Amino acid sequence: MLEIQNLHKNYGTRSVLCGLDLSIKSGEIYGLLGPNGSGKTTTINLICNLLKADAGSITINQKRSGESDKSILGVVPQENLLYKSLTCQENLSFYADIYGLSGRRKNQQIKQALEWVNLSDRANHRVENLSGGLQRRLNIAISLIHRPKLLILDEPTTGLDIESRYEVWLLLQKLNQQGMTILLTTHLLDEAERLCNRIGIIKSGRIIAQGSLEELRLLVPAKEIVFIKVKEEEEAIDLIKELGWTYRYYRRELAILLPQALELREILNYFDGLSVDSVSRQFVSLENIYLEVINQSNSFHK
């Protein structure tokens, strides 16, 4: 569905994209993760033909960007593009006109878009009277008015409360089940972990790791992560090193990257004689993967 090869983009002397390669298959949800300034929004703007690349190519549905039918693409930017004095239906009508929809087809697709985002009962409500979550759903409806094959969302749930976020997640899953290909950028790792078939991590304008969650887990030298709170932390670290294990600090907590899963009793036995306050275990999460890849980006290229 989407192929990006050797994409470069500079702003003056500042290089934002440095040979970006990215491939998204038809029918998948692909999450693009990365720190601020890594090139996520620039990549979206290039895909949407809002910026011109300095080098490289973008192909959408086997046609070069700019040559492909604009109706194939739907975009939800970070900021809502809504006319707040108009109703939900009037906003959708305006954008439907831009895509050349008219008559019965236009009315059907406005109705369908409102149903997709559960706003049918708010069709005649002014946008200014809607909550932030409802406005976000309407903005997604606008991107769907022409029934695109590829939907791009730039941080779709940032700033939403938990309930609204879950509603957006359910909507995206529903659209994907109906065959829509989705690319989303997000800073919310649980969002990417829950929604995405594949995930790419971008840093300094390059994809430094990508794959399914199971594939990305292979980049972390651990089968299990154990968080341990111990009064004699320096002694614990010395012991971890003697055992040949790796340790990290996640959220300022000492974490042991175990090469194989161990029973809790076995773990405690290793630290016998130290004042252990608590021990907890977890599988390798996307947060662990992300931090490992970002911090060791010179070692991981895929």
C-alpha positions as CSV (number, residue, x, y, z in Angstrom):
1,M,0.0,0.0,0.0
2,L,2.7,2.5,1.0
3,E,6.4,2.3,0.0
4,I,9.0,4.9,1.0
5,Q,12.6,4.5,-0.2
6,N,15.7,6.5,0.8
7,L,13.7,9.6,1.7
8,H,15.6,12.8,2.6
9,K,14.3,16.1,3.8
10,N,16.3,19.1,5.0
11,Y,15.1,22.4,6.5
12,G,18.0,24.7,5.6
13,T,21.1,23.2,7.2
14,R,19.1,20.9,9.5
15,S,18.6,17.3,8.2
16,V,15.2,15.9,9.3
17,L,15.0,12.7,7.3
18,C,18.1,10.8,6.4
19,G,17.4,8.0,4.0
20,L,14.1,6.8,5.5
21,D,12.8,3.5,4.3
22,L,9.3,2.3,5.2
23,S,6.9,-0.2,3.8
24,I,3.3,-0.6,4.9
25,K,1.2,-3.6,3.7
26,S,-2.4,-3.4,2.6
27,G,-4.8,-4.1,5.5
28,E,-2.4,-3.6,8.4
29,I,-2.1,-1.0,11.2
30,Y,1.4,0.3,11.3
31,G,2.6,2.4,14.3
32,L,5.4,4.9,13.9
33,L,7.1,5.8,17.2
34,G,9.9,8.1,18.0
35,P,11.0,11.1,20.1
36,N,10.0,14.6,19.3
37,G,11.9,15.9,16.3
38,S,12.6,12.4,14.9
39,G,10.8,13.1,11.7
40,K,7.3,11.6,12.2
41,T,5.2,14.6,11.2
42,T,7.6,15.5,8.4
43,T,7.1,12.0,7.0
44,I,3.3,12.4,7.1
45,N,3.5,15.8,5.3
46,L,5.7,14.3,2.6
47,I,3.3,11.3,2.1
48,C,0.4,13.8,1.8
49,N,2.4,15.9,-0.7
50,L,2.3,18.9,1.6
51,L,6.1,19.0,1.4
52,K,8.6,18.1,-1.3
53,A,11.3,15.6,-0.6
54,D,14.9,16.5,-1.3
55,A,15.6,12.9,-2.4
56,G,13.9,9.5,-2.4
57,S,10.5,8.2,-3.5
58,I,7.0,7.6,-2.0
59,T,4.6,5.2,-3.7
60,I,1.0,4.9,-2.7
61,N,-1.0,2.0,-4.1
62,Q,1.7,1.5,-6.8
63,K,1.6,5.2,-7.9
64,R,4.1,7.9,-7.0
65,S,2.9,10.5,-4.4
66,G,1.3,13.4,-6.2
67,E,0.3,11.1,-9.1
68,S,-2.1,8.9,-7.1
69,D,-5.7,9.7,-6.7
70,K,-6.1,12.0,-3.6
71,S,-9.2,10.1,-2.6
72,I,-7.2,7.1,-1.7
73,L,-5.8,9.0,1.3
74,G,-7.4,10.2,4.5
75,V,-5.5,12.2,7.0
76,V,-6.2,13.1,10.7
77,P,-3.7,15.9,11.7
78,Q,-2.7,16.6,15.3
79,E,-4.9,19.7,15.4
80,N,-8.6,19.3,14.7
81,L,-9.6,21.0,11.4
82,L,-13.2,22.0,12.3
83,Y,-15.5,24.9,11.8
84,K,-16.8,25.3,15.3
85,S,-19.8,27.5,14.4
86,L,-21.1,24.8,12.1
87,T,-22.8,21.6,13.0
88,C,-21.2,18.1,12.6
89,Q,-23.3,17.5,9.5
90,E,-22.4,20.9,8.0
91,N,-18.7,20.3,8.6
92,L,-18.9,16.9,6.9
93,S,-20.9,18.4,4.0
94,F,-18.2,21.1,3.4
95,Y,-15.4,18.5,3.2
96,A,-17.5,16.2,1.1
97,D,-17.8,19.0,-1.5
98,I,-14.0,19.3,-1.5
99,Y,-13.8,15.6,-2.6
100,G,-16.4,16.1,-5.3
101,L,-19.2,14.2,-3.6
102,S,-22.8,15.2,-4.4
103,G,-26.4,14.2,-4.3
104,R,-27.4,10.8,-2.9
105,R,-23.8,9.6,-2.6
106,K,-22.8,12.6,-0.5
107,N,-25.7,12.2,1.8
108,Q,-25.0,8.4,2.2
109,Q,-21.4,9.0,3.1
110,I,-22.1,11.7,5.6
111,K,-24.5,9.4,7.3
112,Q,-22.0,6.5,7.2
113,A,-19.2,8.7,8.6
114,L,-21.4,9.8,11.5
115,E,-22.3,6.2,12.2
116,W,-18.6,5.1,12.2
117,V,-17.7,7.6,14.9
118,N,-21.0,7.2,16.9
119,L,-22.1,10.8,16.3
120,S,-25.4,10.2,14.4
121,D,-27.3,11.7,17.4
122,R,-25.1,14.8,17.3
123,A,-25.4,15.5,13.5
124,N,-27.2,18.9,14.1
125,H,-25.1,19.9,17.1
126,R,-22.6,22.8,16.7
127,V,-19.0,21.8,17.1
128,E,-18.4,24.5,19.7
129,N,-20.8,22.6,22.0
130,L,-19.0,19.3,21.8
131,S,-16.4,17.9,24.2
132,G,-12.8,17.5,23.1
133,G,-13.3,13.8,22.6
134,L,-16.4,14.2,20.4
135,Q,-14.6,16.9,18.3
136,R,-11.7,14.4,17.8
137,R,-14.2,11.8,16.6
138,L,-15.7,14.3,14.2
139,N,-12.3,15.1,12.8
140,I,-11.7,11.4,12.2
141,A,-15.1,11.2,10.5
142,I,-14.0,14.0,8.1
143,S,-11.0,12.0,7.1
144,L,-13.4,9.1,6.3
145,I,-16.0,11.0,4.3
146,H,-14.5,9.8,0.9
147,R,-13.8,6.3,2.2
148,P,-10.0,6.2,1.8
149,K,-8.0,3.1,1.5
150,L,-5.1,4.5,3.6
151,L,-5.9,6.4,6.8
152,I,-3.0,8.4,8.4
153,L,-3.4,9.7,11.9
154,D,-0.9,11.9,13.6
155,E,-1.2,11.3,17.4
156,P,-4.9,10.7,17.2
157,T,-5.6,10.4,21.0
158,T,-3.2,12.9,22.5
159,G,-5.1,14.9,25.1
160,L,-8.1,12.7,25.3
161,D,-9.5,11.1,28.5
162,I,-9.3,7.4,28.9
163,E,-12.9,6.7,27.8
164,S,-12.5,8.8,24.6
165,R,-9.2,7.2,23.8
166,Y,-10.8,3.7,24.1
167,E,-13.6,4.8,21.7
168,V,-11.1,5.9,19.1
169,W,-9.2,2.6,19.5
170,L,-12.4,0.6,18.9
171,L,-13.1,2.8,15.9
172,L,-9.7,2.2,14.3
173,Q,-9.9,-1.6,14.9
174,K,-13.4,-1.6,13.3
175,L,-12.1,0.3,10.3
176,N,-9.1,-2.0,9.9
177,Q,-11.4,-5.1,10.1
178,Q,-13.3,-3.6,7.2
179,G,-10.1,-3.6,5.2
180,M,-8.7,-0.1,5.8
181,T,-4.9,0.3,6.0
182,I,-3.8,2.6,8.9
183,L,-0.6,4.5,9.7
184,L,-0.5,6.2,13.0
185,T,2.1,8.1,15.0
186,T,1.8,8.1,18.7
187,H,3.7,8.8,21.9
188,L,1.4,6.4,23.8
189,L,3.2,3.0,23.8
190,D,0.1,1.2,25.1
191,E,-1.8,2.5,22.1
192,A,0.7,1.1,19.7
193,E,1.0,-2.1,21.6
194,R,-2.8,-2.6,21.5
195,L,-3.5,-1.5,18.0
196,C,-0.6,-2.2,15.7
197,N,0.3,-5.2,13.6
198,R,3.8,-3.8,13.1
199,I,5.7,-1.0,14.7
200,G,8.6,1.2,13.4
201,I,10.8,3.2,15.7
202,I,12.3,6.3,14.1
203,K,15.2,8.3,15.4
204,S,17.1,11.1,13.7
205,G,15.2,10.6,10.4
206,R,15.8,6.9,10.1
207,I,13.9,3.7,11.0
208,I,16.2,2.0,13.5
209,A,13.9,-1.0,14.2
210,Q,10.7,-2.3,12.9
211,G,8.6,-5.5,13.0
212,S,5.8,-7.1,15.0
213,L,5.8,-6.9,18.7
214,E,7.2,-10.4,18.9
215,E,9.9,-9.6,16.4
216,L,10.9,-6.4,18.3
217,R,11.1,-8.3,21.6
218,L,14.1,-10.1,20.2
219,L,16.0,-6.8,20.4
220,V,15.9,-6.9,24.2
221,P,18.3,-9.3,25.8
222,A,15.7,-10.8,28.1
223,K,13.0,-13.3,28.4
224,E,11.6,-11.6,31.5
225,I,12.2,-8.4,33.4
226,V,12.3,-8.3,37.1
227,F,12.0,-5.1,39.1
228,I,13.7,-5.2,42.5
229,K,13.8,-2.7,45.3
230,V,16.7,-3.4,47.7
231,K,18.3,-1.2,50.3
232,E,21.9,-2.3,49.3
233,E,21.4,-1.3,45.7
234,E,25.1,-1.2,44.8
235,E,25.7,-4.6,46.3
236,A,22.7,-5.9,44.3
237,I,24.2,-4.5,41.1
238,D,27.5,-6.1,41.8
239,L,25.7,-9.4,42.2
240,I,23.7,-9.0,39.0
241,K,27.0,-8.4,37.1
242,E,28.6,-11.5,38.8
243,L,25.6,-13.6,37.6
244,G,26.2,-12.4,34.0
245,W,22.8,-10.6,33.9
246,T,22.0,-7.2,32.4
247,Y,20.4,-4.4,34.4
248,R,18.7,-1.2,33.4
249,Y,16.8,1.6,35.2
250,Y,13.3,1.9,34.0
251,R,11.3,4.8,35.5
252,R,14.2,5.1,38.1
253,E,13.6,1.5,39.2
254,L,16.3,-1.1,39.1
255,A,15.3,-3.8,36.5
256,I,17.1,-7.1,35.8
257,L,16.9,-8.4,32.2
258,L,16.8,-12.2,32.8
259,P,17.9,-14.4,30.0
260,Q,15.4,-17.0,31.1
261,A,12.2,-16.9,33.2
262,L,12.8,-17.9,36.8
263,E,10.4,-18.6,39.7
264,L,10.1,-15.8,42.2
265,R,11.6,-18.0,44.9
266,E,14.7,-18.6,42.7
267,I,15.2,-14.9,42.2
268,L,15.0,-14.2,45.9
269,N,17.5,-16.9,46.6
270,Y,20.1,-15.1,44.5
271,F,19.7,-12.0,46.7
272,D,19.7,-13.9,50.0
273,G,21.4,-11.7,52.6
274,L,20.2,-8.4,51.1
275,S,17.3,-6.4,52.4
276,V,14.8,-6.9,49.5
277,D,11.7,-4.6,49.9
278,S,9.9,-5.9,46.8
279,V,10.2,-7.9,43.6
280,S,7.9,-7.9,40.6
281,R,8.1,-9.6,37.3
282,Q,6.8,-8.7,33.8
283,F,7.1,-9.8,30.2
284,V,9.1,-7.6,27.9
285,S,6.8,-4.7,27.0
286,L,6.9,-2.2,24.2
287,E,8.2,0.4,26.6
288,N,11.2,-1.7,27.4
289,I,11.8,-2.3,23.7
290,Y,11.5,1.4,22.8
291,L,13.9,2.5,25.5
292,E,16.4,-0.2,24.6
293,V,16.3,0.6,20.9
294,I,16.4,4.4,21.3
295,N,19.3,4.2,23.8
296,Q,21.2,1.6,21.8
297,S,20.3,3.0,18.3
298,N,23.9,2.7,17.0
299,S,23.7,-1.1,17.6
300,F,20.2,-1.8,16.1
301,H,19.4,-1.3,12.4
302,K,16.8,-3.4,10.7
